[in-house]
Amino acid sequence: MPVTFTFGEWFSARTVIGQTLADLGEEYPNLWAVTPDIGMTLVEFREKFPDRFLDVGLAEQVAVGVAAGLAYEGNIPVVSGMLPFLSMRALEQIRTDVCYPNLPVKIIGTHGGLVGNGGSTHYAVEDLSLMCSLTNMTVTSIGDPLMVGEILRQSMKMQGPIYIRLAVGKSDMVLYEPGQHDIQIGKGIVAREGTDVTIFTHGTTVAQTFEAADALEAKSHSVRVVDMFTLKPIDADLVERCAKETGGRFVVVEDHLAYGGLASRIADVVVDRGINLTGFERLGIPQVFAGFGDDEELRNKYGYGLSATIEAAERVIAAKK
């Protein structure tokens, strides 16, 4: 089976964001960038369009409110910051100022999941559950830094708001060759074909899932990997197709609370469509406030690291109808 990703190549998602927005600023003279004192993702845009760059200081609520005001005036605002604070401190403003009037505000940020070694206050682990619950909000979680630019470009033509979740964004592994997959907001990526089990994942755990698939295939297991980078609207047709084509065997791995994120979204599809599964396992963060440590260490500690992913897939593959 051909490998569908390239390890060893690294890019900064922050640089991709800044350069993409700088390019889009030429095409869209109404594009603005707003930040709550977290402007490292916006350097290229700030240097090229200083009159359309606003740093409001450490005030996420203000950043979202200003973005909403800009959108009411016919502009396309992008709010960039740290997601632990954008997703929670500014939740009311996102809900009422942005989602209620369905404004085209783009919220993009770093530190999604247990990354950055910042401790519980600096981890965004509830964010996807919160954002998916908001009316009119599109929710994405991106693992490949090169995908960020494409998602931003597509989002320019969206009528409503979008949430774009990243890891730390300083050094991110390229997962896909440019043009290898048809990337569309709202559609999952079948990153690797297989027939024994489907492993669904997103964001920071996609690379780990590829490693798990390699290890499983060395044991003669055929593993499908789906990068479900859009959690809302979820690709329900793909979920149903995977159930039919991989024996109703699902594993979901995510750097988010185990309940409320992608696994919960997939479980809803399964119930709503009456899909029969042979086995289903969800791997994610348990109901704890995680301490300090690098991301790999914390994944292993909380049971959703590489070895846990392999073991869960083996259990599901062994399940009998």
Buried (B, 14 or more C-beta within 10 A) or exposed (E): EEEBBEEEEEBBBBBBBBBBBBBBBEEBEEBBBBBBEBBBBBBBBBEBBEEBBBBBEEBBBBBBBBBBEBBEEEBBBBBBBBBBBBBBBBBEBBBEBBBEBBBBBBBBBBBBBBBBBBEEEBBBBBBBBBBBEBEBBBBBBBBBBBBBBBBBEBBBEEEBBBBBBBBBBBEBBBBBEEEEBEBBBEBBBBBBBBEBBBBBBBBBBBBBBBEBBBBBBEEEBBBBBBBBBBBBEBBBEBBBBBBEBBBBBBBBBBBBBBBBBBBBBBBEBBEEEEBEBBBBBBBBBEEEEBEEBEBEEBBBBBBBBBEBBBBBBBBBBEBEE
